[in-house]
Amino acid sequence: MLQRDNITSQFYIRSYENEQLKIISSKAGVSEEETYTIPLLISPDNLQKDNLPSDFKDIDRKTFDMVSKLDSEILLIGTGQTQIFPDKEIFKFLPDYRYSTDFMDTGAACRTFNILVNENRRVTALLFLK
């Protein structure tokens, strides 16, 4: 289970296990936990579950364009239970975006997301579960 420190964001990741993400959303001092079994795009103030690629291998320029609409300096991509790198074509256009991008297994992406949120960094994570 991931631990919450002094995270003041609206969304943070409670846990990732058995291909499930548990997300805590806090609004007006009230916290709710929801479980997801689909890919998510999460930032401290945004949670998106629609119009995302269903699998890591389906990411493309459109995916990165969607992220560029968020005010992020870092994009973490959780590739599932193991770290996978995208097709080399993806690396050709990554420099076009103003944020840095890191590919890691989803567990590492979840932990890194919470750490960066706790540091008040502008981070977004695209999390694939399988």
C-alpha positions in Angstrom: 0.0 0.0 0.0 1.3 3.5 -0.8 1.4 6.0 2.0 0.0 9.5 1.9 2.3 12.1 3.3 1.2 15.7 3.2 -0.4 15.5 -0.2 -2.8 18.3 -0.7 -3.9 17.5 -4.3 -7.4 16.5 -5.3 -6.2 13.1 -6.5 -3.5 10.7 -5.3 -2.9 7.0 -5.7 -3.7 4.8 -2.7 -2.5 1.5 -4.2 -1.8 -0.5 -7.3 -2.1 -4.3 -7.1 -3.7 -7.2 -8.9 -4.2 -5.0 -12.0 -6.3 -2.5 -9.9 -5.7 1.1 -9.1 -7.2 2.6 -5.9 -7.5 6.4 -6.2 -8.4 8.8 -3.4 -10.2 11.9 -4.5 -10.5 14.7 -2.0 -13.0 17.5 -2.5 -14.0 20.1 0.1 -12.4 18.0 2.9 -14.2 14.8 2.0 -12.2 11.9 0.7 -13.5 9.0 -1.4 -11.7 5.9 -2.6 -12.5 4.4 -6.0 -11.1 1.3 -7.7 -10.2 1.3 -11.4 -9.3 -1.6 -13.7 -8.9 0.5 -16.8 -6.1 2.9 -17.9 -6.1 6.3 -16.3 -4.6 9.7 -16.8 -4.1 11.3 -13.5 -2.6 14.6 -12.3 -3.0 16.3 -8.9 -6.1 18.0 -10.1 -7.4 15.9 -12.9 -8.5 12.3 -13.4 -9.4 11.1 -16.9 -10.6 7.6 -17.8 -12.2 8.3 -21.2 -10.6 8.5 -24.7 -7.4 6.9 -23.6 -5.6 4.1 -25.4 -6.7 0.7 -24.0 -3.2 -0.7 -24.2 0.3 0.7 -23.9 1.2 -0.4 -27.5 -1.6 1.9 -28.7 0.0 5.2 -27.6 0.6 7.7 -30.3 1.0 11.4 -30.9 -2.6 12.0 -30.0 -1.9 10.6 -26.6 0.9 13.0 -26.0 -1.2 15.9 -27.5 -3.9 15.1 -24.8 -1.3 15.4 -22.1 0.1 18.6 -23.4 -3.2 20.3 -22.6 -2.5 19.7 -18.9 0.0 21.9 -17.1 2.6 19.3 -16.5 6.4 19.3 -16.5 6.7 15.5 -16.1 4.8 12.7 -17.7 5.1 9.2 -16.1 3.9 6.3 -18.2 3.2 3.2 -16.3 3.5 0.4 -18.8 1.8 -2.4 -16.7 3.4 -5.0 -14.6 6.8 -4.8 -16.4 8.6 -1.9 -17.9 8.2 -1.7 -21.7 9.7 0.9 -24.0 7.6 2.2 -26.9 8.3 1.9 -30.6 11.3 4.0 -31.6 8.9 6.2 -33.7 7.5 7.6 -30.4 11.0 8.9 -29.4 11.2 10.9 -32.6 8.5 13.3 -31.6 8.9 13.4 -27.8 11.2 16.4 -28.0 8.2 18.4 -29.5 6.6 18.4 -26.1 7.5 20.7 -23.2 7.4 18.0 -20.5 9.8 15.2 -19.8 8.6 11.6 -20.3 9.6 8.5 -18.3 8.5 5.0 -19.0 8.4 2.6 -16.1 6.3 -0.3 -14.7 3.0 0.9 -13.2 4.0 0.2 -9.6 7.0 2.5 -10.0 5.0 5.1 -11.8 2.4 5.2 -8.9 5.1 5.6 -6.3 6.9 8.3 -8.3 3.7 10.1 -8.9 2.9 10.4 -5.2 6.4 11.5 -4.4 6.4 14.2 -7.0 2.9 15.4 -6.0 4.1 15.6 -2.4 6.9 17.8 -3.7 4.3 20.1 -5.4 5.7 19.2 -8.9 3.5 19.4 -11.9 3.2 15.7 -12.8 0.8 13.6 -14.8 0.8 9.8 -15.0 -0.7 7.7 -17.7 -1.2 4.3 -16.1 -1.8 1.0 -17.9 -2.6 -1.9 -15.7 -1.7 -5.0 -17.7 
